[in-house]
Amino acid sequence: MQISLTSLLRVPAGRAFWLFVLLGGLVCACSGGDKQAATQPAPNAANNLPVSLTLGGYSTPREAYAAILPVFKAQWAKQSPRPLDFKESYLGSGAQARAIVAGFEADVAALSLEPDIESIRKAGLITSNWKAGSSAGMVSRSIVVIGVRAGNPKHITGWDDLAKPGISVLTPNVRTSGGARWNIAAIWGAALRGHTASAKAGDVAAAQKLLAAVLRNVKNMDAGARESLLNFERGVGDAIITYENEILVGKQQGKSYDYVVPESTILIENPVAIVDSYADKHGSREVAKAFVDFLTTPEAQRIYAKHGLRPVSAQVASETAASFPTPKDLFTVRDLGDWTGIQKTLFDTGAGYDLALGQAGGSTP
């Protein structure tokens, strides 16, 4: 664009002022270095925008996360200028996984067991390797125990006692609760491994019979482990099959019940994963990764331990070993053929759980 001095001299004085202003703006906009500056946002403008992280969790560790989130938020503030806001949702693990698949846009899923994370992955919402890292995607552990009334008036010592006539038992619904699946796997595995009075090692029929006898005594099947514990606290049932950490948190809060560690029980392993599709959609991947990484640090692991969860960190496990009893026979899902085998053996339609429930006189919820 060219404007001659002659043409400028012909412009009336009043208009000439605004023309010079216009020319000044054009000169600034058209100069090479200033053009780049004009098209770039102010330093850190985009990076200062608030970021929100939505956590979709299973119900039992909500007190642990209530303590963990503020600590992480304070650490995030030291490393990023972007203000952080947390949103939280807690359901039974299976129900939470289905909610995420159905469109609840959690950036991070913190669930009870691997199959629930895998259901989100199979839906195409988790695209990265969520098992990468030294703890294979697991951030906390627990064991399946039997909660009993204060003083253990029914003299319950193990799984066989839950099958006795007159004992009222609580355990959640396997269709909605990860804890329920851990509970069933614990009874089944203990029997198959020969650590119950009613079954010899490898006797599938005896394991099936024991499971059916326990289910016959189940009074309530709630949606999740936390709902089951709340009913127990209201006076329902003689015993509850549940996570050790649920009982420990209740006792910290002054609840008057005890718990029994069976001779043989299963090691619960709790996974966390970034839900890639939603994190990318929300622009929250950076904070989601930082949060998931933080959960395995000693600082976060000590918070889990304070809330009754067994650490995955070897360092913190050593520090807190005295707080957690060691069962005589502590087995893992790998000892039962991994979750694929457990699903086929116990939880597929018509498999061991359905058969036991039918033998107990019930029907599949």
FILUM-542559 format. One record per residue (C-alpha): residue in one letter; chain; x, y, z. Coordinates in steps of 0.5 Angstrom, whole numbers. Example, Ala and Ser with C-alpha at 12.3 -4.5 7.8 and 13.67 -1.06 7.14 Angstrom:
% FILUM-542559
<node rest="A" kette="A" u="25" v="-9" w="16"/>
<node rest="S" kette="A" u="27" v="-2" w="14"/>
% end
This chain:
% FILUM-542559
<node rest="M" kette="A" u="0" v="0" w="0"/>
<node rest="Q" kette="A" u="3" v="7" w="-2"/>
<node rest="I" kette="A" u="0" v="14" w="0"/>
<node rest="S" kette="A" u="4" v="20" w="-3"/>
<node rest="L" kette="A" u="6" v="26" w="1"/>
<node rest="T" kette="A" u="2" v="30" w="-5"/>
<node rest="S" kette="A" u="-4" v="26" w="-3"/>
<node rest="L" kette="A" u="-4" v="28" w="4"/>
<node rest="L" kette="A" u="-3" v="35" w="3"/>
<node rest="R" kette="A" u="-10" v="35" w="0"/>
<node rest="V" kette="A" u="-13" v="32" w="6"/>
<node rest="P" kette="A" u="-17" v="37" w="10"/>
<node rest="A" kette="A" u="-13" v="38" w="17"/>
<node rest="G" kette="A" u="-19" v="35" w="21"/>
<node rest="R" kette="A" u="-18" v="29" w="17"/>
<node rest="A" kette="A" u="-11" v="29" w="16"/>
<node rest="F" kette="A" u="-10" v="27" w="24"/>
<node rest="W" kette="A" u="-14" v="21" w="24"/>
<node rest="L" kette="A" u="-10" v="19" w="17"/>
<node rest="F" kette="A" u="-4" v="19" w="21"/>
<node rest="V" kette="A" u="-6" v="15" w="27"/>
<node rest="L" kette="A" u="-9" v="10" w="22"/>
<node rest="L" kette="A" u="-2" v="10" w="18"/>
<node rest="G" kette="A" u="2" v="9" w="25"/>
<node rest="G" kette="A" u="-3" v="3" w="26"/>
<node rest="L" kette="A" u="-1" v="0" w="19"/>
<node rest="V" kette="A" u="6" v="1" w="20"/>
<node rest="C" kette="A" u="6" v="-2" w="27"/>
<node rest="A" kette="A" u="2" v="-8" w="24"/>
<node rest="C" kette="A" u="6" v="-9" w="18"/>
<node rest="S" kette="A" u="13" v="-9" w="21"/>
<node rest="G" kette="A" u="16" v="-16" w="21"/>
<node rest="G" kette="A" u="18" v="-16" w="28"/>
<node rest="D" kette="A" u="12" v="-13" w="31"/>
<node rest="K" kette="A" u="7" v="-17" w="26"/>
<node rest="Q" kette="A" u="10" v="-23" w="30"/>
<node rest="A" kette="A" u="9" v="-20" w="37"/>
<node rest="A" kette="A" u="2" v="-18" w="35"/>
<node rest="T" kette="A" u="-1" v="-25" w="33"/>
<node rest="Q" kette="A" u="2" v="-28" w="40"/>
<node rest="P" kette="A" u="-2" v="-28" w="46"/>
<node rest="A" kette="A" u="1" v="-24" w="52"/>
<node rest="P" kette="A" u="6" v="-28" w="56"/>
<node rest="N" kette="A" u="3" v="-34" w="60"/>
<node rest="A" kette="A" u="-4" v="-32" w="58"/>
<node rest="A" kette="A" u="-6" v="-39" w="56"/>
<node rest="N" kette="A" u="-2" v="-42" w="61"/>
<node rest="N" kette="A" u="-5" v="-38" w="67"/>
<node rest="L" kette="A" u="-12" v="-41" w="65"/>
<node rest="P" kette="A" u="-16" v="-45" w="70"/>
<node rest="V" kette="A" u="-16" v="-52" w="69"/>
<node rest="S" kette="A" u="-21" v="-57" w="72"/>
<node rest="L" kette="A" u="-19" v="-64" w="74"/>
<node rest="T" kette="A" u="-25" v="-69" w="75"/>
<node rest="L" kette="A" u="-24" v="-75" w="79"/>
<node rest="G" kette="A" u="-29" v="-81" w="78"/>
<node rest="G" kette="A" u="-27" v="-86" w="84"/>
<node rest="Y" kette="A" u="-30" v="-92" w="87"/>
<node rest="S" kette="A" u="-33" v="-91" w="94"/>
<node rest="T" kette="A" u="-29" v="-93" w="99"/>
<node rest="P" kette="A" u="-23" v="-89" w="99"/>
<node rest="R" kette="A" u="-26" v="-82" w="99"/>
<node rest="E" kette="A" u="-23" v="-80" w="106"/>
<node rest="A" kette="A" u="-16" v="-82" w="103"/>
<node rest="Y" kette="A" u="-18" v="-78" w="97"/>
<node rest="A" kette="A" u="-21" v="-72" w="101"/>
<node rest="A" kette="A" u="-14" v="-72" w="104"/>
<node rest="I" kette="A" u="-10" v="-73" w="98"/>
<node rest="L" kette="A" u="-13" v="-68" w="93"/>
<node rest="P" kette="A" u="-11" v="-61" w="97"/>
<node rest="V" kette="A" u="-4" v="-64" w="98"/>
<node rest="F" kette="A" u="-3" v="-65" w="91"/>
<node rest="K" kette="A" u="-7" v="-58" w="89"/>
<node rest="A" kette="A" u="-1" v="-54" w="93"/>
<node rest="Q" kette="A" u="4" v="-58" w="90"/>
<node rest="W" kette="A" u="1" v="-56" w="83"/>
<node rest="A" kette="A" u="1" v="-49" w="85"/>
<node rest="K" kette="A" u="8" v="-49" w="86"/>
<node rest="Q" kette="A" u="10" v="-52" w="79"/>
<node rest="S" kette="A" u="4" v="-49" w="75"/>
<node rest="P" kette="A" u="1" v="-42" w="74"/>
<node rest="R" kette="A" u="-6" v="-45" w="72"/>
<node rest="P" kette="A" u="-11" v="-45" w="78"/>
<node rest="L" kette="A" u="-13" v="-52" w="79"/>
<node rest="D" kette="A" u="-20" v="-54" w="81"/>
<node rest="F" kette="A" u="-22" v="-61" w="83"/>
<node rest="K" kette="A" u="-29" v="-65" w="81"/>
<node rest="E" kette="A" u="-31" v="-71" w="85"/>
<node rest="S" kette="A" u="-35" v="-77" w="84"/>
<node rest="Y" kette="A" u="-36" v="-83" w="88"/>
<node rest="L" kette="A" u="-40" v="-90" w="86"/>
<node rest="G" kette="A" u="-39" v="-97" w="87"/>
<node rest="S" kette="A" u="-33" v="-99" w="82"/>
<node rest="G" kette="A" u="-37" v="-103" w="77"/>
<node rest="A" kette="A" u="-42" v="-97" w="77"/>
<node rest="Q" kette="A" u="-37" v="-92" w="76"/>
<node rest="A" kette="A" u="-34" v="-95" w="70"/>
<node rest="R" kette="A" u="-41" v="-96" w="67"/>
<node rest="A" kette="A" u="-42" v="-88" w="68"/>
<node rest="I" kette="A" u="-35" v="-86" w="65"/>
<node rest="V" kette="A" u="-37" v="-91" w="59"/>
<node rest="A" kette="A" u="-44" v="-88" w="58"/>
<node rest="G" kette="A" u="-41" v="-81" w="58"/>
<node rest="F" kette="A" u="-39" v="-78" w="65"/>
<node rest="E" kette="A" u="-33" v="-75" w="63"/>
<node rest="A" kette="A" u="-28" v="-76" w="68"/>
<node rest="D" kette="A" u="-21" v="-74" w="67"/>
<node rest="V" kette="A" u="-18" v="-80" w="72"/>
<node rest="A" kette="A" u="-21" v="-86" w="74"/>
<node rest="A" kette="A" u="-19" v="-89" w="81"/>
<node rest="L" kette="A" u="-23" v="-96" w="81"/>
<node rest="S" kette="A" u="-23" v="-102" w="85"/>
<node rest="L" kette="A" u="-20" v="-107" w="81"/>
<node rest="E" kette="A" u="-17" v="-108" w="74"/>
<node rest="P" kette="A" u="-23" v="-111" w="70"/>
<node rest="D" kette="A" u="-27" v="-104" w="71"/>
<node rest="I" kette="A" u="-21" v="-100" w="68"/>
<node rest="E" kette="A" u="-21" v="-105" w="62"/>
<node rest="S" kette="A" u="-28" v="-104" w="61"/>
<node rest="I" kette="A" u="-26" v="-96" w="60"/>
<node rest="R" kette="A" u="-20" v="-98" w="55"/>
<node rest="K" kette="A" u="-25" v="-103" w="51"/>
<node rest="A" kette="A" u="-30" v="-97" w="50"/>
<node rest="G" kette="A" u="-24" v="-93" w="47"/>
<node rest="L" kette="A" u="-23" v="-88" w="52"/>
<node rest="I" kette="A" u="-17" v="-90" w="55"/>
<node rest="T" kette="A" u="-12" v="-90" w="49"/>
<node rest="S" kette="A" u="-5" v="-90" w="53"/>
<node rest="N" kette="A" u="-2" v="-96" w="57"/>
<node rest="W" kette="A" u="-5" v="-95" w="63"/>
<node rest="K" kette="A" u="-1" v="-100" w="66"/>
<node rest="A" kette="A" u="6" v="-97" w="65"/>
<node rest="G" kette="A" u="10" v="-96" w="71"/>
<node rest="S" kette="A" u="13" v="-99" w="77"/>
<node rest="S" kette="A" u="7" v="-101" w="80"/>
<node rest="A" kette="A" u="3" v="-103" w="74"/>
<node rest="G" kette="A" u="-2" v="-98" w="75"/>
<node rest="M" kette="A" u="-4" v="-100" w="82"/>
<node rest="V" kette="A" u="-4" v="-94" w="87"/>
<node rest="S" kette="A" u="-6" v="-98" w="93"/>
<node rest="R" kette="A" u="-8" v="-105" w="96"/>
<node rest="S" kette="A" u="-12" v="-108" w="102"/>
<node rest="I" kette="A" u="-15" v="-115" w="103"/>
<node rest="V" kette="A" u="-22" v="-118" w="104"/>
<node rest="V" kette="A" u="-23" v="-119" w="111"/>
<node rest="I" kette="A" u="-30" v="-120" w="116"/>
<node rest="G" kette="A" u="-32" v="-114" w="120"/>
<node rest="V" kette="A" u="-36" v="-117" w="126"/>
<node rest="R" kette="A" u="-40" v="-114" w="132"/>
<node rest="A" kette="A" u="-35" v="-111" w="138"/>
<node rest="G" kette="A" u="-33" v="-117" w="142"/>
<node rest="N" kette="A" u="-34" v="-122" w="136"/>
<node rest="P" kette="A" u="-40" v="-125" w="140"/>
<node rest="K" kette="A" u="-42" v="-130" w="134"/>
<node rest="H" kette="A" u="-34" v="-132" w="135"/>
<node rest="I" kette="A" u="-33" v="-132" w="127"/>
<node rest="T" kette="A" u="-26" v="-134" w="126"/>
<node rest="G" kette="A" u="-26" v="-135" w="118"/>
<node rest="W" kette="A" u="-30" v="-136" w="112"/>
<node rest="D" kette="A" u="-33" v="-143" w="114"/>
<node rest="D" kette="A" u="-37" v="-139" w="120"/>
<node rest="L" kette="A" u="-40" v="-135" w="115"/>
<node rest="A" kette="A" u="-44" v="-141" w="112"/>
<node rest="K" kette="A" u="-47" v="-143" w="119"/>
<node rest="P" kette="A" u="-54" v="-143" w="120"/>
<node rest="G" kette="A" u="-57" v="-137" w="124"/>
<node rest="I" kette="A" u="-51" v="-132" w="122"/>
<node rest="S" kette="A" u="-53" v="-126" w="118"/>
<node rest="V" kette="A" u="-48" v="-123" w="113"/>
<node rest="L" kette="A" u="-47" v="-117" w="109"/>
<node rest="T" kette="A" u="-44" v="-117" w="102"/>
<node rest="P" kette="A" u="-45" v="-112" w="96"/>
<node rest="N" kette="A" u="-48" v="-114" w="89"/>
<node rest="V" kette="A" u="-42" v="-116" w="84"/>
<node rest="R" kette="A" u="-46" v="-113" w="78"/>
<node rest="T" kette="A" u="-45" v="-106" w="81"/>
<node rest="S" kette="A" u="-39" v="-107" w="86"/>
<node rest="G" kette="A" u="-32" v="-108" w="85"/>
<node rest="G" kette="A" u="-31" v="-110" w="93"/>
<node rest="A" kette="A" u="-37" v="-115" w="92"/>
<node rest="R" kette="A" u="-32" v="-119" w="87"/>
<node rest="W" kette="A" u="-26" v="-118" w="91"/>
<node rest="N" kette="A" u="-30" v="-122" w="97"/>
<node rest="I" kette="A" u="-33" v="-127" w="92"/>
<node rest="A" kette="A" u="-26" v="-128" w="90"/>
<node rest="A" kette="A" u="-23" v="-129" w="97"/>
<node rest="I" kette="A" u="-28" v="-134" w="99"/>
<node rest="W" kette="A" u="-27" v="-138" w="93"/>
<node rest="G" kette="A" u="-19" v="-138" w="93"/>
<node rest="A" kette="A" u="-19" v="-139" w="100"/>
<node rest="A" kette="A" u="-23" v="-146" w="99"/>
<node rest="L" kette="A" u="-19" v="-148" w="92"/>
<node rest="R" kette="A" u="-13" v="-147" w="96"/>
<node rest="G" kette="A" u="-15" v="-151" w="102"/>
<node rest="H" kette="A" u="-15" v="-146" w="107"/>
<node rest="T" kette="A" u="-22" v="-147" w="109"/>
<node rest="A" kette="A" u="-25" v="-153" w="114"/>
<node rest="S" kette="A" u="-30" v="-155" w="109"/>
<node rest="A" kette="A" u="-26" v="-156" w="102"/>
<node rest="K" kette="A" u="-19" v="-159" w="100"/>
<node rest="A" kette="A" u="-14" v="-156" w="95"/>
<node rest="G" kette="A" u="-17" v="-156" w="88"/>
<node rest="D" kette="A" u="-24" v="-159" w="90"/>
<node rest="V" kette="A" u="-28" v="-154" w="86"/>
<node rest="A" kette="A" u="-35" v="-157" w="88"/>
<node rest="A" kette="A" u="-33" v="-156" w="95"/>
<node rest="A" kette="A" u="-31" v="-149" w="94"/>
<node rest="Q" kette="A" u="-38" v="-148" w="90"/>
<node rest="K" kette="A" u="-42" v="-151" w="96"/>
<node rest="L" kette="A" u="-38" v="-146" w="101"/>
<node rest="L" kette="A" u="-40" v="-140" w="97"/>
<node rest="A" kette="A" u="-47" v="-142" w="96"/>
<node rest="A" kette="A" u="-48" v="-143" w="104"/>
<node rest="V" kette="A" u="-45" v="-136" w="105"/>
<node rest="L" kette="A" u="-49" v="-133" w="100"/>
<node rest="R" kette="A" u="-55" v="-137" w="103"/>
<node rest="N" kette="A" u="-54" v="-133" w="109"/>
<node rest="V" kette="A" u="-53" v="-126" w="106"/>
<node rest="K" kette="A" u="-58" v="-121" w="108"/>
<node rest="N" kette="A" u="-57" v="-115" w="104"/>
<node rest="M" kette="A" u="-53" v="-114" w="97"/>
<node rest="D" kette="A" u="-52" v="-106" w="97"/>
<node rest="A" kette="A" u="-50" v="-103" w="91"/>
<node rest="G" kette="A" u="-43" v="-101" w="94"/>
<node rest="A" kette="A" u="-38" v="-103" w="99"/>
<node rest="R" kette="A" u="-39" v="-96" w="103"/>
<node rest="E" kette="A" u="-47" v="-97" w="103"/>
<node rest="S" kette="A" u="-46" v="-104" w="105"/>
<node rest="L" kette="A" u="-42" v="-102" w="111"/>
<node rest="L" kette="A" u="-47" v="-96" w="113"/>
<node rest="N" kette="A" u="-52" v="-102" w="113"/>
<node rest="F" kette="A" u="-48" v="-105" w="118"/>
<node rest="E" kette="A" u="-47" v="-99" w="122"/>
<node rest="R" kette="A" u="-54" v="-98" w="123"/>
<node rest="G" kette="A" u="-54" v="-105" w="126"/>
<node rest="V" kette="A" u="-56" v="-110" w="120"/>
<node rest="G" kette="A" u="-53" v="-117" w="120"/>
<node rest="D" kette="A" u="-48" v="-120" w="124"/>
<node rest="A" kette="A" u="-42" v="-120" w="120"/>
<node rest="I" kette="A" u="-40" v="-116" w="113"/>
<node rest="I" kette="A" u="-35" v="-118" w="108"/>
<node rest="T" kette="A" u="-31" v="-112" w="106"/>
<node rest="Y" kette="A" u="-25" v="-108" w="105"/>
<node rest="E" kette="A" u="-20" v="-108" w="111"/>
<node rest="N" kette="A" u="-19" v="-100" w="110"/>
<node rest="E" kette="A" u="-27" v="-99" w="110"/>
<node rest="I" kette="A" u="-27" v="-102" w="117"/>
<node rest="L" kette="A" u="-20" v="-99" w="119"/>
<node rest="V" kette="A" u="-23" v="-92" w="117"/>
<node rest="G" kette="A" u="-30" v="-93" w="121"/>
<node rest="K" kette="A" u="-26" v="-95" w="127"/>
<node rest="Q" kette="A" u="-22" v="-89" w="127"/>
<node rest="Q" kette="A" u="-28" v="-85" w="127"/>
<node rest="G" kette="A" u="-30" v="-89" w="133"/>
<node rest="K" kette="A" u="-35" v="-94" w="130"/>
<node rest="S" kette="A" u="-36" v="-100" w="135"/>
<node rest="Y" kette="A" u="-34" v="-106" w="131"/>
<node rest="D" kette="A" u="-28" v="-111" w="130"/>
<node rest="Y" kette="A" u="-25" v="-115" w="124"/>
<node rest="V" kette="A" u="-23" v="-122" w="123"/>
<node rest="V" kette="A" u="-17" v="-123" w="118"/>
<node rest="P" kette="A" u="-19" v="-130" w="115"/>
<node rest="E" kette="A" u="-13" v="-135" w="115"/>
<node rest="S" kette="A" u="-13" v="-134" w="107"/>
<node rest="T" kette="A" u="-15" v="-128" w="104"/>
<node rest="I" kette="A" u="-14" v="-124" w="97"/>
<node rest="L" kette="A" u="-9" v="-118" w="96"/>
<node rest="I" kette="A" u="-14" v="-113" w="93"/>
<node rest="E" kette="A" u="-10" v="-108" w="88"/>
<node rest="N" kette="A" u="-13" v="-102" w="86"/>
<node rest="P" kette="A" u="-12" v="-98" w="80"/>
<node rest="V" kette="A" u="-12" v="-91" w="77"/>
<node rest="A" kette="A" u="-12" v="-89" w="70"/>
<node rest="I" kette="A" u="-12" v="-83" w="66"/>
<node rest="V" kette="A" u="-18" v="-83" w="61"/>
<node rest="D" kette="A" u="-15" v="-80" w="55"/>
<node rest="S" kette="A" u="-21" v="-78" w="51"/>
<node rest="Y" kette="A" u="-24" v="-74" w="56"/>
<node rest="A" kette="A" u="-17" v="-71" w="59"/>
<node rest="D" kette="A" u="-15" v="-69" w="52"/>
<node rest="K" kette="A" u="-22" v="-66" w="50"/>
<node rest="H" kette="A" u="-22" v="-62" w="57"/>
<node rest="G" kette="A" u="-14" v="-60" w="56"/>
<node rest="S" kette="A" u="-13" v="-63" w="63"/>
<node rest="R" kette="A" u="-8" v="-68" w="61"/>
<node rest="E" kette="A" u="-2" v="-65" w="64"/>
<node rest="V" kette="A" u="-5" v="-64" w="71"/>
<node rest="A" kette="A" u="-8" v="-71" w="70"/>
<node rest="K" kette="A" u="-1" v="-74" w="69"/>
<node rest="A" kette="A" u="2" v="-70" w="74"/>
<node rest="F" kette="A" u="-4" v="-73" w="79"/>
<node rest="V" kette="A" u="-3" v="-80" w="77"/>
<node rest="D" kette="A" u="4" v="-80" w="78"/>
<node rest="F" kette="A" u="3" v="-76" w="85"/>
<node rest="L" kette="A" u="-1" v="-82" w="87"/>
<node rest="T" kette="A" u="5" v="-87" w="88"/>
<node rest="T" kette="A" u="10" v="-82" w="91"/>
<node rest="P" kette="A" u="12" v="-83" w="99"/>
<node rest="E" kette="A" u="7" v="-77" w="101"/>
<node rest="A" kette="A" u="1" v="-80" w="98"/>
<node rest="Q" kette="A" u="2" v="-87" w="100"/>
<node rest="R" kette="A" u="3" v="-85" w="107"/>
<node rest="I" kette="A" u="-4" v="-81" w="106"/>
<node rest="Y" kette="A" u="-7" v="-88" w="103"/>
<node rest="A" kette="A" u="-4" v="-92" w="109"/>
<node rest="K" kette="A" u="-7" v="-87" w="114"/>
<node rest="H" kette="A" u="-14" v="-88" w="111"/>
<node rest="G" kette="A" u="-13" v="-96" w="112"/>
<node rest="L" kette="A" u="-10" v="-97" w="105"/>
<node rest="R" kette="A" u="-4" v="-102" w="104"/>
<node rest="P" kette="A" u="2" v="-98" w="100"/>
<node rest="V" kette="A" u="4" v="-100" w="94"/>
<node rest="S" kette="A" u="11" v="-96" w="95"/>
<node rest="A" kette="A" u="16" v="-101" w="98"/>
<node rest="Q" kette="A" u="19" v="-95" w="102"/>
<node rest="V" kette="A" u="12" v="-94" w="106"/>
<node rest="A" kette="A" u="10" v="-101" w="106"/>
<node rest="S" kette="A" u="16" v="-102" w="110"/>
<node rest="E" kette="A" u="15" v="-96" w="115"/>
<node rest="T" kette="A" u="7" v="-98" w="116"/>
<node rest="A" kette="A" u="8" v="-106" w="116"/>
<node rest="A" kette="A" u="6" v="-106" w="124"/>
<node rest="S" kette="A" u="0" v="-103" w="122"/>
<node rest="F" kette="A" u="-3" v="-108" w="118"/>
<node rest="P" kette="A" u="-3" v="-116" w="120"/>
<node rest="T" kette="A" u="0" v="-121" w="115"/>
<node rest="P" kette="A" u="-5" v="-127" w="113"/>
<node rest="K" kette="A" u="-2" v="-134" w="114"/>
<node rest="D" kette="A" u="-4" v="-135" w="106"/>
<node rest="L" kette="A" u="-5" v="-128" w="102"/>
<node rest="F" kette="A" u="-6" v="-130" w="95"/>
<node rest="T" kette="A" u="-7" v="-125" w="89"/>
<node rest="V" kette="A" u="-11" v="-125" w="83"/>
<node rest="R" kette="A" u="-5" v="-128" w="79"/>
<node rest="D" kette="A" u="-6" v="-135" w="83"/>
<node rest="L" kette="A" u="-13" v="-136" w="81"/>
<node rest="G" kette="A" u="-11" v="-135" w="74"/>
<node rest="D" kette="A" u="-11" v="-127" w="73"/>
<node rest="W" kette="A" u="-18" v="-123" w="72"/>
<node rest="T" kette="A" u="-19" v="-126" w="65"/>
<node rest="G" kette="A" u="-20" v="-133" w="69"/>
<node rest="I" kette="A" u="-23" v="-131" w="75"/>
<node rest="Q" kette="A" u="-29" v="-127" w="70"/>
<node rest="K" kette="A" u="-30" v="-134" w="66"/>
<node rest="T" kette="A" u="-30" v="-138" w="72"/>
<node rest="L" kette="A" u="-34" v="-134" w="77"/>
<node rest="F" kette="A" u="-37" v="-128" w="74"/>
<node rest="D" kette="A" u="-39" v="-129" w="67"/>
<node rest="T" kette="A" u="-47" v="-131" w="66"/>
<node rest="G" kette="A" u="-48" v="-138" w="69"/>
<node rest="A" kette="A" u="-41" v="-139" w="72"/>
<node rest="G" kette="A" u="-39" v="-140" w="79"/>
<node rest="Y" kette="A" u="-43" v="-134" w="82"/>
<node rest="D" kette="A" u="-49" v="-135" w="79"/>
<node rest="L" kette="A" u="-49" v="-143" w="80"/>
<node rest="A" kette="A" u="-48" v="-141" w="88"/>
<node rest="L" kette="A" u="-53" v="-136" w="88"/>
<node rest="G" kette="A" u="-58" v="-141" w="85"/>
<node rest="Q" kette="A" u="-56" v="-146" w="90"/>
<node rest="A" kette="A" u="-57" v="-141" w="96"/>
<node rest="G" kette="A" u="-64" v="-140" w="93"/>
<node rest="G" kette="A" u="-63" v="-134" w="90"/>
<node rest="S" kette="A" u="-63" v="-131" w="83"/>
<node rest="T" kette="A" u="-58" v="-126" w="80"/>
<node rest="P" kette="A" u="-59" v="-119" w="82"/>
% end
